[in-house]
């Protein structure tokens, strides 16, 4: 397992980590951030850069367009975040457009995000790349992380510099729930490179196992993804322990009929992962995939699908488990895991202020610590 042991920092440990990392002023930083209306957009870069000096600083601002007209309130917050980024990065700012809809209103978010961050020559010029997914749509953030891991691994393997990759997030279940109160697409799409061979004729008869990572208000997504996958086995993943000790119980109550009556989920199939440790979700999902692969080997294996429907942190853990299997660290019998998701078409109205319960996390995904 690539990310076991792992590097995760929060609270005072985060400040100490970045203060030490920036102590000699030699770092060349690239921030990859999202240009949206979320009040958390500029919070993490401001905090990290306040902890030390850097030799050079640049920002890539992913400007996503979904073809919808923003409300005046949302546009005001987008403008405020854009001004904050100009204050942080000055003239060292590159806006990169990510078009989320293609011909016939098709979803091209993941494919276009991958293309947007594929700038090999530029990436080689930095010591540290920091992806801040705080204000990014889930598909944009997860695709950017997966592609940057792949690009930086490739760069190092081909004799180039070993660039450090960090993922940071200002985590707030409350803020994410508020923004999620919009409308959904009717179409289930997969992260680019993570189809799970759903429609491949050569594997049509393999059992399908689905791991939905549960968060609040996801019934419509669950129903649409389940209808698309038609899984043979469903293993829901609940956030536990969590900051709110009763959150897991409330999720079970919210989805009781859907999971146990409609989906026929076996209670023994429920998995648990710590709400604020993405690497716990990574280990749980990675290990469960291995167990299903081994137990179904006599049938030729299985198809596995993971749907990140919970917090941003748990979504990162789910992505890393899928990426690790795809990268073949699972051995010759690796499973090509799919990441099916239903994108939002519109979003709920943004809050006026940053939620007081926000916690900032920093994950060191690749680089010096792996040597």
DOKEKE-487463 format. One line per field, with one value per residue (C-alpha): x, y, z; residue in one letter. Coordinates in pm, 1 decimal. Example, Ala and Ser with C-alpha at 12.3 -4.5 7.8 and 13.67 -1.06 7.14 Angstrom:
X	(1230.0 / 1367.0)
Y	(-450.0 / -106.0)
Z	(780.0 / 714.0)
rest	(A / S)
***
This chain:
X	(0.0 / 154.7 / 2.6 / 61.0 / 228.9 / 89.2 / 150.4 / -151.5 / -146.5 / -417.6 / -442.9 / -116.9 / 62.5 / -28.4 / 114.0 / 431.7 / 472.7 / 441.4 / 644.7 / 928.0 / 889.9 / 909.3 / 1175.0 / 1470.9 / 1271.0 / 1390.1 / 1058.1 / 902.3 / 527.5 / 242.8 / -110.3 / -393.2 / -717.0 / -1081.4 / -1246.8 / -1595.1 / -1828.8 / -1731.7 / -1614.6 / -1329.9 / -1161.4 / -864.1 / -848.5 / -579.7 / -329.1 / -349.2 / -281.4 / 10.7 / 181.1 / 154.0 / 383.4 / 703.1 / 880.4 / 915.0 / 1155.2 / 875.3 / 497.3 / 241.3 / -129.0 / -336.4 / -699.5 / -936.5 / -1231.8 / -1512.2 / -1811.1 / -2124.5 / -2335.2 / -2556.3 / -2598.8 / -2478.3 / -2711.7 / -2606.9 / -2519.1 / -2301.3 / -2133.7 / -2051.3 / -1872.7 / -1692.7 / -1564.6 / -1454.2 / -1259.7 / -1100.1 / -987.5 / -844.7 / -643.1 / -507.8 / -399.9 / -224.8 / -56.1 / -36.0 / 71.6 / 177.8 / -171.7 / -291.7 / -663.1 / -738.6 / -1088.8 / -1258.5 / -1571.5 / -1813.0 / -2063.5 / -1995.9 / -2197.7 / -2555.6 / -2515.2 / -2289.5 / -2069.0 / -1701.6 / -1586.1 / -1337.9 / -1186.6 / -1143.2 / -999.1 / -737.0 / -641.9 / -633.8 / -369.3 / -156.7 / 127.8 / 435.0 / 701.8 / 555.4 / 516.7 / 886.2 / 977.6 / 830.5 / 946.5 / 591.7 / 250.3 / -41.6 / -392.4 / -657.6 / -991.0 / -1181.5 / -1384.8 / -1370.0 / -1659.1 / -1589.4 / -1524.5 / -1280.0 / -1087.4 / -1054.6 / -956.8 / -692.8 / -539.7 / -530.1 / -377.7 / -113.7 / -3.7 / 35.0 / 218.0 / 462.1 / 533.2 / 603.5 / 827.8 / 1041.9 / 1054.8 / 1183.6 / 1478.9 / 1318.6 / 1285.2 / 1077.3 / 813.7 / 622.3 / 243.2 / 19.7 / -358.8 / -515.1 / -876.0 / -1075.4 / -1319.2 / -1674.7 / -1956.0 / -2201.3 / -2075.9 / -2070.2 / -2426.7 / -2544.2 / -2388.4 / -2525.1 / -2886.7 / -2910.7 / -3021.2 / -2852.3 / -2774.1 / -2978.5 / -2657.5 / -2409.7 / -2053.1 / -1715.8 / -1388.5 / -1172.5 / -948.2 / -1175.7 / -1457.1 / -1420.8 / -1484.7 / -1856.2 / -1965.4 / -1678.9 / -1822.9 / -1526.6 / -1614.5 / -1992.2 / -2051.7 / -1818.2 / -1983.2 / -2012.7 / -1930.5 / -2021.2 / -1879.2 / -2084.8 / -1919.2 / -2220.6 / -2298.7 / -2621.4 / -2883.2 / -2751.3 / -3059.4 / -3106.2 / -2740.5 / -2749.5 / -3057.9 / -2920.9 / -2580.2 / -2727.9 / -2960.4 / -2662.0 / -2435.1 / -2687.4 / -2440.7 / -2441.0 / -2302.2 / -2324.9 / -2090.1 / -2183.2 / -1909.9 / -2015.1 / -1812.3 / -1730.5 / -1590.0 / -1691.0 / -1691.8 / -2062.9 / -2085.5 / -2441.9 / -2375.2 / -2340.9 / -2668.5 / -2849.2 / -2716.5 / -2838.7 / -3180.2 / -3185.2 / -3105.6 / -3270.3 / -3542.2 / -3319.8 / -3031.9 / -3203.9 / -3546.2 / -3478.3 / -3109.6 / -3117.7 / -2785.6 / -2659.0 / -2579.8 / -2251.9 / -2144.0 / -2132.0 / -1779.7 / -1663.4 / -1396.7 / -1292.0 / -1455.1 / -1138.9 / -878.0 / -886.8 / -617.4 / -846.8 / -1099.7 / -813.0 / -710.8 / -1067.2 / -1160.0 / -828.0 / -848.4 / -1212.9 / -1134.8 / -858.0 / -1090.4 / -1355.8 / -1093.1 / -956.2 / -1291.3 / -1426.1 / -1108.2 / -1262.6 / -1526.8 / -1262.0 / -1255.8 / -1498.8 / -1569.9 / -1546.8 / -1699.3 / -1650.5 / -1879.8 / -1751.3 / -2071.7 / -1942.0 / -1695.7 / -1404.5 / -1157.0 / -1326.6 / -1353.7 / -975.0 / -931.8 / -1166.1 / -975.4 / -637.9 / -764.7 / -886.6 / -567.6 / -347.0 / -522.1 / -510.8 / -136.6 / -94.2 / 39.9 / -221.7 / -15.2 / -83.8 / -445.3 / -522.5 / -879.7 / -956.6 / -1181.5 / -1449.9 / -1554.4 / -1915.5 / -2074.6 / -2369.5 / -2263.1 / -2457.5 / -2623.0 / -2701.8 / -2584.2 / -2745.4 / -2686.5 / -2344.9 / -2319.4 / -2224.5 / -1933.7 / -1682.2 / -1831.5 / -1685.1 / -1643.4 / -1400.0 / -1079.6 / -785.8 / -604.8 / -288.4 / -201.6 / 147.8 / 72.0 / 405.0 / 764.6 / 1051.3 / 885.7 / 865.7 / 1242.7)
Y	(0.0 / 323.8 / 548.7 / 334.4 / 491.5 / 832.3 / 1203.8 / 1398.2 / 1728.6 / 1936.3 / 2211.8 / 2300.6 / 2014.4 / 2166.9 / 2504.6 / 2344.1 / 2133.3 / 2422.1 / 2657.4 / 2404.9 / 2339.2 / 2708.9 / 2795.1 / 2842.0 / 3031.9 / 2806.8 / 2649.9 / 2709.1 / 2673.3 / 2619.2 / 2637.5 / 2482.2 / 2638.6 / 2664.7 / 2988.3 / 2946.9 / 3111.7 / 2903.0 / 3125.6 / 2879.1 / 2940.9 / 3149.9 / 3045.5 / 2775.7 / 2957.7 / 3259.0 / 3043.3 / 2849.9 / 3153.2 / 3333.9 / 3071.6 / 3147.2 / 3277.8 / 3122.6 / 3168.5 / 3169.3 / 3149.0 / 3084.6 / 3007.2 / 2809.7 / 2907.1 / 2650.2 / 2845.7 / 2598.3 / 2677.8 / 2463.7 / 2668.5 / 2804.3 / 3171.6 / 3255.5 / 3437.8 / 3792.8 / 3665.2 / 3386.2 / 3619.3 / 3863.1 / 3587.4 / 3467.0 / 3821.5 / 3844.0 / 3518.7 / 3632.9 / 3952.5 / 3748.5 / 3536.4 / 3847.9 / 3976.5 / 3648.0 / 3576.0 / 3919.0 / 3885.3 / 3523.5 / 3395.5 / 3178.4 / 3124.9 / 2791.0 / 2731.0 / 2398.2 / 2355.2 / 2119.5 / 2063.7 / 1944.2 / 1881.1 / 1782.0 / 1901.4 / 1602.2 / 1597.9 / 1652.5 / 1786.9 / 1513.2 / 1493.2 / 1870.7 / 1893.2 / 1634.4 / 1833.7 / 2159.4 / 2042.3 / 1848.5 / 2100.7 / 1884.9 / 2144.5 / 2394.6 / 2139.6 / 2050.8 / 2402.4 / 2374.7 / 2207.1 / 2171.8 / 2158.5 / 2221.8 / 2128.7 / 2306.7 / 2132.4 / 2342.8 / 2528.5 / 2275.4 / 2060.3 / 1700.9 / 1579.9 / 1864.5 / 1814.4 / 1436.8 / 1439.4 / 1706.7 / 1504.5 / 1178.9 / 1341.1 / 1533.5 / 1220.0 / 1044.5 / 1335.0 / 1390.4 / 1017.6 / 1005.4 / 1312.1 / 1155.0 / 813.8 / 977.0 / 1137.1 / 1469.6 / 1629.1 / 1464.1 / 1730.0 / 1714.8 / 1698.0 / 1813.5 / 1815.5 / 2067.1 / 2126.8 / 2350.8 / 2082.7 / 2161.0 / 1908.3 / 2194.7 / 2408.7 / 2113.9 / 2024.2 / 2379.7 / 2390.9 / 2046.9 / 2163.3 / 2215.5 / 2000.3 / 1691.3 / 1562.7 / 1270.0 / 1103.1 / 890.4 / 966.3 / 826.7 / 998.3 / 979.0 / 673.9 / 513.5 / 352.6 / 16.4 / -142.9 / -113.2 / -170.9 / -397.0 / -705.0 / -921.4 / -881.8 / -853.2 / -1160.2 / -1064.5 / -985.3 / -613.2 / -475.2 / -117.4 / 90.2 / 410.2 / 645.1 / 795.0 / 1155.8 / 1340.9 / 1409.8 / 1165.0 / 947.8 / 1064.2 / 1001.0 / 659.9 / 553.9 / 672.1 / 513.1 / 186.9 / 173.0 / 230.3 / -28.4 / -298.5 / -428.1 / -779.2 / -661.4 / -323.2 / -219.7 / 124.9 / 316.6 / 529.6 / 814.3 / 685.8 / 802.8 / 1158.5 / 1495.6 / 1445.4 / 1104.8 / 1052.5 / 1130.2 / 765.4 / 678.2 / 959.9 / 843.5 / 490.3 / 631.9 / 854.3 / 565.3 / 278.6 / 211.0 / 274.2 / 54.3 / -230.6 / -249.4 / -130.9 / -220.1 / -528.7 / -440.0 / -689.7 / -511.8 / -706.2 / -531.9 / -186.9 / -46.6 / 242.5 / 506.1 / 797.0 / 1116.9 / 1324.8 / 1072.9 / 1009.2 / 744.9 / 537.4 / 532.4 / 450.5 / 147.2 / 26.2 / 46.3 / -88.6 / -386.9 / -458.1 / -455.2 / -708.2 / -933.4 / -935.2 / -989.6 / -1291.6 / -1443.1 / -1414.4 / -1525.9 / -1862.4 / -1671.6 / -1473.5 / -1182.0 / -894.1 / -537.1 / -279.0 / 68.9 / 338.3 / 642.8 / 930.7 / 1087.9 / 1213.8 / 1477.8 / 1602.7 / 1423.8 / 1085.9 / 1142.8 / 1182.5 / 854.1 / 678.5 / 817.7 / 705.0 / 348.7 / 339.0 / 498.4 / 256.2 / -44.5 / 107.9 / 170.3 / -204.4 / -184.8 / -449.8 / -700.0 / -891.8 / -951.5 / -581.3 / -460.3 / -183.3 / 21.5 / 259.9 / 589.8 / 659.3 / 987.2 / 1214.2 / 1575.4 / 1876.5 / 2097.7 / 2380.9 / 2448.2 / 2578.7 / 2939.4 / 2998.7 / 3105.2 / 3461.3 / 3369.3 / 3095.5 / 2827.7 / 2849.8 / 2471.5 / 2457.1 / 2260.1 / 2275.3 / 1955.1 / 1895.5 / 1561.1 / 1500.9 / 1268.2 / 1223.2 / 1343.0 / 1352.6 / 1141.0 / 839.1 / 814.3)
Z	(0.0 / -114.0 / 153.8 / 459.7 / 655.0 / 565.7 / 619.0 / 751.7 / 939.8 / 1107.7 / 1367.0 / 1539.8 / 1361.6 / 1025.3 / 1124.1 / 1259.1 / 946.0 / 701.4 / 918.2 / 912.7 / 542.2 / 455.9 / 715.5 / 479.3 / 215.5 / -68.1 / -169.6 / -511.0 / -463.7 / -706.4 / -568.5 / -770.5 / -647.1 / -751.7 / -860.8 / -718.4 / -469.8 / -167.4 / 117.7 / 186.8 / -150.8 / -33.9 / 330.6 / 306.6 / 79.1 / 309.4 / 614.0 / 464.9 / 312.6 / 645.0 / 799.1 / 605.9 / 296.0 / -49.9 / -340.8 / -596.9 / -588.7 / -859.9 / -867.0 / -1114.0 / -1072.5 / -1221.7 / -1356.6 / -1413.1 / -1630.4 / -1625.4 / -1863.8 / -1584.1 / -1496.6 / -1146.9 / -911.0 / -812.9 / -463.9 / -601.2 / -852.5 / -574.4 / -383.8 / -697.3 / -749.6 / -385.9 / -414.1 / -740.4 / -567.8 / -279.3 / -523.5 / -696.0 / -355.5 / -273.0 / -606.4 / -771.8 / -1133.6 / -1079.3 / -1145.7 / -1435.3 / -1491.8 / -1657.8 / -1788.2 / -1721.8 / -1932.6 / -1758.1 / -2039.0 / -2393.2 / -2707.3 / -2637.5 / -2276.5 / -2205.9 / -1896.6 / -1978.2 / -1641.7 / -1557.4 / -1905.1 / -1926.9 / -1575.6 / -1664.1 / -1973.6 / -1775.3 / -1526.1 / -1776.4 / -1802.6 / -1761.6 / -1835.9 / -1592.2 / -1312.2 / -1329.2 / -1217.5 / -867.2 / -548.2 / -413.9 / -580.9 / -345.1 / -460.2 / -254.9 / -311.6 / -56.0 / -320.1 / -604.0 / -726.8 / -631.9 / -987.6 / -1052.5 / -728.9 / -747.9 / -1115.4 / -1054.7 / -769.9 / -968.2 / -1275.4 / -1081.0 / -894.0 / -1229.4 / -1395.7 / -1109.5 / -1077.9 / -1451.2 / -1429.2 / -1155.5 / -1326.6 / -1645.5 / -1469.0 / -1383.2 / -1040.7 / -769.3 / -708.7 / -381.6 / -404.6 / -121.6 / -99.2 / 136.7 / 233.5 / 463.4 / 574.6 / 680.8 / 658.7 / 726.4 / 436.5 / 196.1 / 292.1 / 227.9 / -119.6 / -204.6 / -191.2 / -568.3 / -860.9 / -1004.2 / -1349.1 / -1476.3 / -1596.8 / -1404.4 / -1512.2 / -1405.6 / -1331.6 / -1641.7 / -1616.9 / -1357.5 / -1554.6 / -1382.7 / -1723.0 / -1650.9 / -2011.2 / -2124.7 / -2297.0 / -2195.8 / -1826.6 / -1849.4 / -1630.0 / -1345.1 / -1009.0 / -934.3 / -590.3 / -498.4 / -210.9 / -162.7 / 89.4 / 264.1 / 347.9 / 416.0 / 148.0 / -112.3 / -175.8 / -535.0 / -620.5 / -455.9 / -649.7 / -984.6 / -939.8 / -817.8 / -1120.1 / -1350.2 / -1186.2 / -1091.8 / -828.1 / -686.4 / -352.5 / -178.4 / 103.2 / 240.3 / 421.1 / 718.2 / 872.7 / 1221.2 / 1448.8 / 1361.1 / 1531.0 / 1594.3 / 1770.0 / 1645.3 / 1280.0 / 1181.6 / 1357.0 / 1176.6 / 841.3 / 908.9 / 998.2 / 687.1 / 454.6 / 645.2 / 389.7 / 88.0 / 204.4 / 384.3 / 216.5 / -138.8 / -189.1 / 38.3 / 202.3 / 458.9 / 789.0 / 803.8 / 480.9 / 642.2 / 680.5 / 898.4 / 836.7 / 1056.6 / 933.7 / 961.7 / 851.6 / 475.3 / 507.9 / 728.5 / 443.3 / 206.9 / 414.9 / 466.1 / 97.5 / -26.7 / 207.6 / 124.0 / -248.7 / -188.7 / 9.3 / -261.6 / -530.3 / -345.0 / -249.1 / -604.4 / -781.7 / -873.6 / -1071.5 / -1257.4 / -1016.3 / -983.4 / -1086.0 / -810.3 / -795.1 / -531.2 / -510.4 / -291.9 / -155.2 / 178.5 / 297.5 / 91.2 / 318.8 / 286.9 / -88.6 / -105.0 / 81.1 / -160.5 / -459.1 / -322.5 / -273.0 / -632.9 / -765.2 / -574.9 / -727.0 / -1073.9 / -1033.0 / -969.2 / -617.7 / -548.4 / -748.8 / -1066.9 / -965.4 / -932.1 / -971.3 / -1219.1 / -993.8 / -1118.2 / -958.3 / -1066.0 / -959.8 / -1037.9 / -1087.9 / -966.0 / -1226.5 / -985.2 / -630.1 / -314.6 / -218.3 / -60.4 / 299.5 / 385.6 / 610.5 / 670.4 / 896.4 / 1246.6 / 1253.9 / 962.4 / 1013.4 / 774.5 / 673.7 / 473.8 / 311.4 / 173.9 / -115.8 / -293.6 / -287.8 / -39.4 / 231.9 / -2.7 / -46.5)
rest	(X / X / X / X / X / X / X / X / X / X / X / X / X / X / X / X / X / X / X / X / X / X / X / X / X / X / X / X / X / X / X / X / X / X / X / X / X / X / X / X / X / X / X / X / X / X / X / X / X / X / X / X / X / X / X / X / X / X / X / X / X / X / X / X / X / X / X / X / X / X / X / X / X / X / X / X / X / X / X / X / X / X / X / X / X / X / X / X / X / X / X / X / X / X / X / X / X / X / X / X / X / X / X / X / X / X / X / X / X / X / X / X / X / X / X / X / X / X / X / X / X / X / X / X / X / X / X / X / X / X / X / X / X / X / X / X / X / X / X / X / X / X / X / X / X / X / X / X / X / X / X / X / X / X / X / X / X / X / X / X / X / X / X / X / X / X / X / X / X / X / X / X / X / X / X / X / X / X / X / X / X / X / X / X / X / X / X / X / X / X / X / X / X / X / X / X / X / X / X / X / X / X / X / X / X / X / X / X / X / X / X / X / X / X / X / X / X / X / X / X / X / X / X / X / X / X / X / X / X / X / X / X / X / X / X / X / X / X / X / X / X / X / X / X / X / X / X / X / X / X / X / X / X / X / X / X / X / X / X / X / X / X / X / X / X / X / X / X / X / X / X / X / X / X / X / X / X / X / X / X / X / X / X / X / X / X / X / X / X / X / X / X / X / X / X / X / X / X / X / X / X / X / X / X / X / X / X / X / X / X / X / X / X / X / X / X / X / X / X / X / X / X / X / X / X / X / X / X / X / X / X / X / X / X / X / X / X / X / X / X / X / X / X / X / X / X / X / X / X / X / X / X / X / X / X / X / X / X / X / X / X / X / X / X / X / X / X / X / X / X / X)
***
